Amino acid sequence: MSVNGRVQQVQFPNTFHFNQFRDLAVPVDLVARTNTATFTSQKLPNWDGTTFNQFGQRS
């Protein structure tokens, strides 16, 4: 993610359950008036939408 051009890598922990979600607070520095936040994601190398790990989760 980046805020006002400052890039920060954030890892989102797994919950090991399809119906359980986790909150993640990420502190950022904001300036008065306008701020720009950008979120991007990269797929894992073996992501194909059908590959599952030992816990039944898609990679």
N, C-alpha and C positions, 0 to 999 in steps of 0.2 A: 504494500500500500504506500501511497505517498500523500503527504499533506504539504501544500504550498511548495512542491518541488523537492521536498526532503523525503527520500525513499527509505522505507523501513520494511524489512522482511518479517512477516508474522507467521508463526506456525499455529494452526488450529488443531487442538488435541482431539483424538478420536473418542467417541463415547461407547463404542463397542455395541451399540444397539440402534436399530433403524428408527425407532420412535422416541429416542431420547436426544435432547439437544443441550448444548452447553453454551453459556455466555462467555464472552472473552472481552475484557476491558483492555484497550490499548491507549495509553496516554500519548497525546500529541500536543505540540505547541501551536496555538492559534494566534492570529494577529487581529487587531481591531479592524472591523469592516468585513471585507471579502476574504474567504478562505476557499481553497480548492482541494478536495479529497478525491483520490483515484484509487480504485481497487482493481487488481488484476490477479489472474490465477494461471498456473501452468498445470497441465495434466501430468500425472505420473507416467513414466516411460512405458509401462505395460498397460495403460488404460485402454480398454476396448469396450467397456460397458457390460461385458459378460464375464470377465475374470473375477473370481471371488477368492478371498483369503480364507484361512481356517476358521474364521468367526462368521463366515457367511456374508461378508461385506464386499462390495465391489471395490476393485482397486482404483 
